[in-house]
Amino acid sequence: MNNILVTTDNKITTITINRPSKLNALNKETIAELSQAIDTAEEDHHTRVIILRGSGEKAFVAGADIAEFADFTPEQGKELAAHGQEILFNKVEKCSKPVIAAVNGFALGGGLELAMAAHFRIASDNARVGLPEVSLGVIPGYGGTQRLPQLVGKGRAMEMIMTAGMIDAGTAHSYGLVNHVVTQEELIPTCEKIAGKIMRNSPVALGAAIDAVNAGFVDGVDGYQAEIDCFRASFSTDDFKEGTTAFLEKRKADF
Ligand code: COA
């Protein structure tokens, strides 16, 4: 891996996008490496939660690598968006293990889109986020036009996309785009603390809950029916037996 760092400690896999000289901009190679790292973490029995972060103190990710697509044709642009959505952004969203984005600075364009594909976001107080694509003559292509309205509402999303501006961490918090804002020093410890709470719960149930929540945002899919199906499937799992037995025996479940 040339552009990312991956560490696993206490069942938390931290994936760090590591191109600080380019503010961690997502080039093709970085996207491919992230895709592979998500696959590996999902299969790894030692991983229960994934944290995505950027290296350095300045940026989570300052966007897709503009230098890489500046001379693209429409067909190449289509392929860039479609392939990126498939191998990374949708994969992160559908990951069966919780993915937390630790937004440690600029999260712009593809960077905010990556953070929005994660299951939720925690920001440091220096974070500045936005979708500046229209200032470059393009539109968000990694799911931003869809996930931003889901998270902040259509009107706020339209304003953010149309102005191409950045909002600060406090505003992102007030919009519900990030769940918590903490100091830079507290950012990773806060993510790890939340990951610790998540890890007390059934990994199988967590995966099913992610599927059920996501189902409600897929066109043509009945989220309530998906919930019933996931609920039903829970009853045949060892985790369900362990969770309910532990409760009745007044002990902590061992998942
Ligand atoms: N793609 C490619 N390179 C990028 C980049 C991106 N999205 N964002 C930053 N970089 C590079 C810069 O070109 C610069 O490289 P250089 O030193 O080789 O010239 C380096 O990262 C540092 O960025 P710089 O612009 O000098 O930092 P800054 O503190 O002055 O400004 C930003 C920070 C985030 C405001 C500015 O970098 C920016 O506007 N980036 C583009 C954001 C964007 O439009 N993203 C959406 C892309 S679709």
Boltz pocket constraint, residues with backbone or C-beta under 6 A from the ligand:
constraints:
  - pocket:
      binder: B
      contacts: [[A, 20], [A, 21], [A, 22], [A, 23], [A, 25], [A, 62], [A, 63], [A, 64], [A, 65], [A, 66], [A, 67], [A, 106], [A, 108], [A, 109], [A, 110], [A, 132], [A, 133], [A, 136]]
      max_distance: 6.0
